[in-house]
Amino acid sequence: MRRTVKTAAAVAALALAGGALTACGAGGSSANSGSGHSITVLMVNNPPMLELQKLTAANFTKETGIKVHFVVKVEQDMRDTASTEFANQSGQYDVATLSNFEIPYYAKAGWISDMESIAKDPSFDQSDILPSMTDALSYDGKVYGEPFYGESSFLMYRKDVFQRLGITVPANPTWEQVAQWAAKVDQSQQGMKGICLRGLAGWGDNLAPLTTVVNTMGGTWFDDNWNAQVNTDGFKTAANFYVNLVRQHGEPGAATFSFPQCLNAMQQGKVAMWYDSTAGAGSLEAADSPVKGKVGYVAAPHDKTQQAGWLYTWAWAVEKASKHQSDAMKFVEWASSKQYEQLVAKDTSSSTGGPTNIPAGKRASTYSDPTYLQVAAAFAKPTLDAIENAPSSNPGVQKRPYSGIQFVGIPSFTDFGTACAKLISSAIAGSQSTDSALDSCQKLAQAAGDKEKQ
């Protein structure tokens, strides 16, 4: 797969696609205090990150004397803030959560510091990081990001509900089967819909699961010559399937649902299935989860391909303009360490802590730890299988000029992808037809493709 990065100016388009947003801090001020022993961390508001925020002062700060101010935002707002900050290099944030989409481009542009000092520290044990994660967070032979947790995607379903209805779920289901099950379980008990799928607009929100459906149903964003394929064949089939499935048997208000909303719906028994990140399993199996022990986990549904799961990691990146490089690196090394995983395992005082909520998917040792495997028995193997089987080198049925499974690995995707995500979301909301949304998206994608041809 070819990764196309033309110039640093092209990379700047990636970051400047999102406007500057006012930081809304959680756990401290958003402005760096200027002290050599105080850093500011921008991160997404998912459960593993909130657990980190909770544990930092009593552990990392106590051990190092480094105070950490967290700025916590919902996913899309966090992405927009990070992209603007790193492009401007103002040094407001020392560390941010970035993904395997942004980090290679930010490294190319010189916006983030390499993490070779961490990678070469024997106590950190870089060799224990899953190879797919290290590769995804490297550029030009150097590591530029360390994963907080890694993920793929799989199908989660209510075993008790399916058993009551006589439905047997295979280890590798098809999307046709999922649609049939969704229709059967829809309203099989009061207040329960068939499936939860992301509908919230965002290239990392609704387009993530949708693009995996596109891949396995024979579609692609671009052919090998950068001609957009959005309103043709496999892409059109997949988009109509996705929109129709969520409109007919999905959660009410699906156009506003992202990961947290679907997680809550699954926990509260409002949906019988959920196709999304493997990271959701820990919360579903937490000690206080209403559905603990009731959920089954199988591979991402497929169609024309054998594998369909995505590959993603929320990772730490240190801004090049940070004046607190050493302290920032110490935080990253701690937050991605084996020791931090053990802290989470021992914290049984909240739903975000405990062995099932270890930020997994990044270290091989996690999946050979008997204690973890015992408490995470329901989802540990399906998660590791999904990550190791993610078809990163060949996600579809045809050659394509870009990298990425659930995203298009070019800087302009944040722009045209977000615009297309809004169009798909409007189709889910019933404001326009799916075909009309795809026709508009086709024009946006082709404009981006034409620039790649130059």
C-alpha positions in Angstrom: 0.0 0.0 0.0 1.4 3.4 -0.9 1.3 6.3 1.6 1.1 9.5 -0.3 2.6 12.5 1.5 3.7 15.2 -0.9 5.0 18.1 1.1 4.8 19.7 4.5 2.4 22.2 3.0 0.0 19.4 2.1 0.3 18.1 5.7 -0.6 21.6 6.9 -4.0 21.2 5.2 -4.6 18.2 7.4 -4.2 20.2 10.6 -5.8 23.4 9.5 -9.0 21.6 8.3 -10.3 22.1 11.8 -10.8 25.5 13.3 -9.4 26.6 16.7 -11.7 25.7 19.6 -11.7 27.0 23.1 -10.2 24.4 25.5 -12.5 23.1 28.2 -10.3 21.6 30.8 -10.9 18.6 33.0 -8.6 18.0 35.9 -6.7 21.3 35.6 -6.1 24.4 33.7 -5.7 24.3 30.0 -2.8 26.8 30.0 0.6 25.5 30.8 1.9 27.0 34.1 5.3 27.5 32.6 6.9 25.4 35.4 9.5 22.9 34.3 7.6 20.3 36.3 4.1 20.9 34.9 2.7 19.7 31.6 -0.6 20.0 29.8 -2.1 16.9 28.1 -4.9 17.1 25.5 -6.9 13.9 25.3 -10.1 12.3 24.2 -12.9 11.7 26.7 -13.2 7.9 26.5 -13.3 5.7 29.6 -9.6 4.5 29.5 -8.5 8.1 29.3 -10.7 9.2 32.2 -9.2 6.4 34.3 -5.7 7.7 33.5 -6.8 11.2 34.6 -8.0 9.7 37.9 -4.7 7.8 38.6 -2.1 10.3 37.5 -1.8 12.6 40.6 -1.5 9.8 43.2 1.0 7.8 41.1 2.9 9.6 38.3 2.9 13.1 40.0 3.7 11.5 43.4 6.7 9.6 41.9 8.1 12.3 39.7 6.8 15.7 41.0 5.5 16.5 37.6 2.0 18.0 37.7 -0.3 17.1 34.8 -3.1 19.4 33.6 -5.6 17.5 31.5 -7.8 19.0 28.8 -10.5 16.5 27.9 -12.7 16.8 24.9 -15.1 14.7 22.8 -13.4 13.0 19.9 -14.0 15.4 17.1 -13.4 18.5 19.2 -10.2 17.0 20.4 -9.0 16.2 16.9 -9.8 19.8 15.7 -8.0 21.3 18.7 -5.0 19.1 18.2 -4.7 19.7 14.5 -4.8 23.4 14.9 -2.4 23.4 17.9 0.2 21.2 16.2 0.1 23.1 13.0 0.6 26.4 14.8 3.2 25.0 17.2 2.2 27.4 19.9 3.3 25.0 22.7 0.0 25.2 24.6 -0.1 21.4 24.9 2.9 19.3 25.6 1.3 15.9 24.9 -1.8 15.0 22.9 -3.7 11.8 22.0 -3.2 11.3 18.3 -3.8 8.2 16.2 -2.0 6.2 13.6 -3.6 8.4 11.0 -2.0 11.7 12.1 1.3 10.7 13.6 3.2 9.8 10.3 2.1 13.1 8.8 2.9 15.2 11.8 6.3 13.5 12.0 6.9 14.4 8.3 6.0 18.0 9.0 8.3 18.2 12.0 5.5 19.0 14.4 6.2 16.2 16.9 9.3 14.9 18.6 10.6 11.4 18.1 10.4 8.9 21.0 13.5 7.0 20.4 14.6 7.7 24.0 11.6 5.8 25.2 11.8 3.1 22.5 15.5 2.4 23.5 14.9 2.3 27.2 15.1 -1.4 28.3 12.7 -0.8 31.1 10.0 0.3 28.7 10.4 -2.8 26.5 9.5 -1.6 23.1 9.8 -5.1 21.8 6.7 -6.0 23.9 4.6 -3.4 21.9 2.7 -5.3 19.2 4.6 -4.9 15.9 1.5 -3.6 14.0 1.3 -0.7 16.6 5.0 0.2 16.4 4.9 0.2 12.6 1.8 2.4 12.5 3.4 5.0 14.8 6.8 5.2 13.1 8.1 7.4 10.4 11.4 7.2 8.5 12.7 4.5 10.8 11.9 6.3 14.1 9.1 5.9 16.6 7.1 9.1 17.0 4.2 7.8 19.1 3.6 5.3 21.9 0.2 3.6 22.1 -2.0 4.1 25.1 -4.2 1.3 23.8 -4.8 -0.4 20.5 -7.9 -1.6 18.9 -9.6 -3.3 16.0 -13.3 -3.7 15.5 -15.7 -6.6 16.2 -19.3 -7.5 16.6 -20.7 -7.5 20.2 -24.0 -9.2 20.8 -26.3 -10.2 23.7 -25.8 -14.0 24.1 -28.8 -14.4 26.3 -31.2 -12.6 23.9 -29.8 -14.6 20.9 -30.1 -17.9 22.8 -33.7 -17.2 23.7 -34.5 -16.5 20.1 -32.6 -19.6 18.9 -29.9 -17.6 17.0 -26.4 -19.2 16.7 -23.7 -16.7 16.0 -20.6 -18.0 14.0 -17.1 -16.8 14.8 -17.0 -15.0 11.4 -20.4 -13.7 10.6 -21.5 -12.0 7.4 -23.2 -8.6 7.1 -26.2 -10.4 5.6 -26.5 -12.5 8.7 -26.2 -9.4 10.9 -29.0 -7.7 9.1 -31.2 -10.8 9.5 -30.5 -10.9 13.2 -31.1 -7.2 13.7 -34.6 -7.6 12.2 -35.3 -10.6 14.4 -34.1 -9.2 17.7 -35.6 -5.7 17.1 -38.2 -5.2 19.8 -37.9 -8.9 20.9 -38.0 -7.4 24.4 -39.4 -4.0 25.4 -37.1 -1.1 24.5 -34.5 -3.1 22.7 -33.5 -2.3 19.1 -31.5 -4.6 16.9 -28.1 -2.9 16.5 -26.1 0.2 17.4 -24.0 1.8 14.6 -22.2 5.1 14.7 -24.2 7.9 12.9 -22.4 10.9 14.3 -20.7 12.9 11.6 -16.9 12.6 11.6 -14.1 11.0 9.5 -13.2 9.1 12.7 -16.9 8.6 13.7 -19.5 7.3 11.3 -17.0 6.9 8.4 -14.8 4.5 10.4 -17.3 1.6 10.6 -18.9 2.5 7.3 -15.6 2.3 5.5 -15.0 -1.2 6.8 -18.3 -2.2 5.3 -17.4 -0.5 2.0 -14.1 -2.4 1.9 -15.7 -5.8 2.5 -18.6 -5.2 0.1 -16.2 -4.5 -2.8 -15.9 -0.7 -2.6 -13.1 1.8 -2.2 -12.8 5.5 -1.9 -10.4 5.7 -4.8 -9.2 3.4 -7.6 -5.5 2.9 -8.2 -5.4 6.1 -10.3 -7.0 8.4 -7.7 -10.4 8.3 -9.4 -13.1 8.6 -6.7 -15.4 5.6 -6.5 -17.9 6.9 -3.9 -21.1 6.8 -5.9 -20.3 3.5 -7.7 -20.9 -0.2 -7.2 -19.5 -1.5 -3.9 -19.4 1.8 -2.1 -23.0 2.6 -3.0 -24.1 -0.9 -2.0 -22.3 -0.6 1.3 -23.5 2.9 2.2 -27.1 2.0 1.4 -26.8 -1.2 3.4 -25.4 0.7 6.4 -27.9 3.6 6.3 -30.9 1.3 5.8 -29.8 -1.1 8.6 -29.4 1.6 11.2 -32.6 3.4 10.1 -34.7 0.2 10.2 -33.3 -1.6 13.2 -30.8 0.8 14.8 -30.9 3.0 17.9 -33.3 6.0 17.9 -31.5 9.2 17.1 -28.6 7.3 15.4 -27.3 10.4 13.6 -26.1 11.7 17.0 -24.5 8.4 18.2 -20.8 7.8 18.5 -18.8 5.3 20.6 -19.9 6.5 24.1 -23.6 6.6 23.2 -23.5 3.1 21.7 -21.6 1.8 24.7 -24.3 3.2 27.0 -27.1 1.8 24.9 -25.5 -1.7 24.9 -24.9 -1.5 28.7 -28.5 -0.4 29.4 -30.0 -3.1 27.2 -31.3 -0.7 24.6 -29.7 -2.6 21.7 -28.9 -6.3 21.1 -25.8 -5.8 18.9 -23.1 -3.3 18.5 -20.4 -3.2 15.8 -17.5 -1.0 16.9 -14.1 -0.8 18.6 -12.8 -3.8 20.5 -12.0 -1.2 23.3 -15.7 -1.3 24.3 -15.5 -4.8 25.7 -13.7 -3.8 28.9 -16.5 -1.5 29.9 -19.2 -4.1 29.0 -17.5 -6.6 31.2 -16.7 -4.3 34.1 -17.7 -5.4 37.6 -20.6 -3.0 37.7 -21.8 -3.4 34.1 -25.5 -4.5 33.8 -24.5 -6.8 30.9 -21.4 -8.4 32.4 -21.2 -12.0 31.2 -24.1 -11.5 28.8 -22.1 -10.3 25.7 -20.5 -12.4 23.0 -17.6 -11.2 20.8 -17.0 -12.3 17.2 -15.0 -11.0 14.3 -16.0 -8.0 12.3 -18.8 -9.0 9.8 -17.5 -9.5 6.3 -18.9 -9.9 2.8 -16.5 -10.3 -0.1 -13.3 -10.3 2.0 -12.4 -12.7 4.7 -11.4 -10.1 7.3 -13.0 -6.7 7.8 -11.8 -5.3 11.2 -10.0 -1.9 11.4 -6.7 -1.1 13.0 -6.4 1.9 15.2 -4.5 3.2 18.2 -4.9 6.2 20.5 -1.3 7.1 21.1 0.7 9.8 22.7 2.6 12.4 20.8 4.8 15.2 22.1 4.6 18.6 20.5 7.9 19.7 19.0 7.3 23.2 20.4 6.8 21.9 24.0 9.2 23.5 26.4 8.9 20.5 28.7 10.2 17.7 26.5 11.8 15.7 29.2 8.8 15.8 31.5 6.4 15.1 28.6 8.5 12.0 27.6 8.4 10.8 31.2 4.6 11.0 31.2 4.3 9.1 27.9 6.6 6.4 29.1 4.6 6.0 32.3 1.2 6.1 30.6 2.1 3.4 28.0 4.0 1.2 30.5 3.3 -2.3 31.8 3.3 -0.7 35.3 0.4 1.6 34.4 -1.6 -1.4 33.2 -1.2 -3.0 36.6 -2.4 0.2 38.3 -5.6 0.0 36.3 -6.0 -3.7 37.2 -5.7 -2.9 40.9 -8.2 0.0 40.8 -11.6 -1.6 41.5 -13.2 1.5 42.9 -14.8 2.7 39.7 -16.3 1.4 36.4 -13.3 2.6 34.5 -10.8 0.6 36.6 -10.2 -3.1 37.3 -8.6 -5.9 35.3 -11.1 -5.9 32.5 -10.4 -2.2 31.8 -6.7 -2.4 31.3 -5.8 -0.3 28.2 -4.9 -3.3 26.2 -4.3 -4.0 22.5 -0.8 -2.7 22.6 1.5 -5.2 24.5 2.0 -8.9 23.8 2.6 -9.5 27.5 -1.0 -8.4 28.3 -2.2 -11.5 26.4 0.1 -13.9 28.2 -0.8 -12.6 31.7 -2.9 -15.3 33.4 -4.6 -12.8 35.7 -5.7 -10.7 32.8 -6.8 -13.7 30.7 -8.9 -15.0 33.5 -10.9 -11.8 34.0 -10.9 -10.8 30.3 -11.7 -14.3 29.1 -14.8 -13.2 27.2 -13.0 -10.8 25.0 -9.2 -11.1 25.2 -8.7 -13.6 22.4 -11.3 -12.0 20.1 -9.6 -8.7 20.6 -6.0 -9.9 19.9 -7.3 -12.0 16.9 -9.0 -8.9 15.5 -5.8 -6.7 15.9 -3.5 -9.4 14.4 -5.9 -10.2 11.6 -6.7 -6.6 10.6 -6.2 -6.4 6.9 -4.0 -3.3 6.9 -2.0 -4.2 3.8 -5.0 -5.3 1.7 -8.4 -4.2 3.2 -10.5 -4.5 0.1 -10.8 -6.4 -3.2 -8.9 -4.0 -5.4 -5.6 -2.1 -5.4 -5.8 1.4 -4.0 -3.2 4.2 -3.8 -3.6 5.0 -0.1 -3.0 3.3 3.2 -5.6 2.8 6.0 -8.5 0.4 6.6 -11.1 2.7 8.1 -9.7 5.9 6.8 -8.0 7.3 3.7 -4.3 7.9 4.5 -3.9 11.3 3.0 -3.9 14.7 4.7 -7.0 16.0 2.9 -9.2 13.2 4.3 -9.9 15.2 7.4 -11.5 17.8 5.1 -13.4 15.9 2.5 -14.0 13.0 4.8 -15.6 15.2 7.4 -17.8 16.8 4.8 -18.8 13.3 3.5 -19.5 12.2 7.0 -22.0 15.0 7.4 -23.7 13.9 4.2 -24.0 10.3 5.4 -25.2 11.5 8.8 -28.0 13.5 7.1 -29.0 10.4 5.2 -29.2 8.5 8.5 -31.3 11.3 9.9 -33.6 11.0 6.8 -32.8 14.5 5.5 -31.7 13.2 2.1 -31.4 10.0 0.3 -28.2 8.0 0.6 -27.6 8.1 -3.2 -27.9 11.9 -3.1 -25.4 12.1 -0.3 -23.0 9.9 -2.2 -23.3 12.0 -5.3 -22.2 15.1 -3.3 -19.5 13.2 -1.6 -18.2 11.9 -5.0 -17.4 15.5 -6.1 -15.6 16.3 -2.9 -13.5 13.1 -3.0 -12.7 13.6 -6.7 -11.4 17.1 -6.0 -9.0 15.5 -3.4 -8.1 12.8 -5.8 -7.3 15.2 -8.6 -4.8 17.0 -6.3 -3.1 13.6 -5.6 -2.6 13.1 -9.3 -0.6 16.3 -9.6 
